[in-house]
């Protein structure tokens, strides 16, 4: 049975492929907490009409709106990385993580593939 009192946020797995020091691909995963947007919010945020002067949002702008938190991310010493603005900026500055996040979010809302910047 569908309950209409959904939370404002939801967790979704994010697989990340990164090259190690030897140039080999290593797979990692973590969970991202995304904001749940209504269809109207999503439509207004992602789609621009021909008469609209606003540009289509870039990936980073989308993530600034929908990426709220994470779990299963560790620092260099293996300690759980706390959710903070500084750590969020650090994560989003890693190209492979940013790409994985936007891909995971789009998949979570039923859009396959990746947006073009």
C-alpha positions, 0 to 999 in steps of 0.5 A, spaced: 500 500 500 502 506 498 503 511 503 502 519 501 506 521 507 513 520 504 519 523 507 523 529 505 529 525 503 531 518 501 537 514 501 540 512 495 546 507 493 552 511 489 557 507 486 564 510 484 569 508 480 576 511 481 583 510 478 588 508 484 596 510 484 597 504 479 592 506 474 587 501 475 580 502 476 577 501 483 570 501 485 567 504 491 560 505 494 557 510 499 549 512 500 547 519 498 541 522 502 537 526 496 532 531 497 525 528 494 522 533 489 515 534 487 514 533 480 512 541 479 519 542 483 523 537 478 520 540 472 521 547 474 528 546 476 530 541 470 526 544 464 526 551 461 521 553 456 523 557 450 521 563 453 525 562 459 532 566 460 534 561 465 540 556 463 539 549 464 542 548 471 549 544 471 550 538 475 553 542 480 547 546 481 543 540 481 547 537 486 547 543 491 539 543 491 538 535 492 545 532 495 544 533 502 548 528 506 552 521 506 554 515 509 559 510 508 564 515 506 571 515 510 577 520 511 584 518 509 585 515 516 579 510 515 574 514 520 567 516 518 567 523 514 562 527 518 557 531 514 559 538 513 559 544 508 567 543 508 567 536 507 561 536 502 565 541 498 571 536 498 567 531 495 563 535 490 570 537 487 572 530 486 570 529 478 568 521 479 564 523 485 560 528 482 559 524 476 557 518 480 552 523 484 549 526 478 548 519 475 545 516 481 540 522 483 538 521 476 537 514 476 533 515 482 528 519 479 527 515 473 532 518 468 537 514 465 543 516 463 547 522 465 546 530 463 550 534 459 553 540 462 
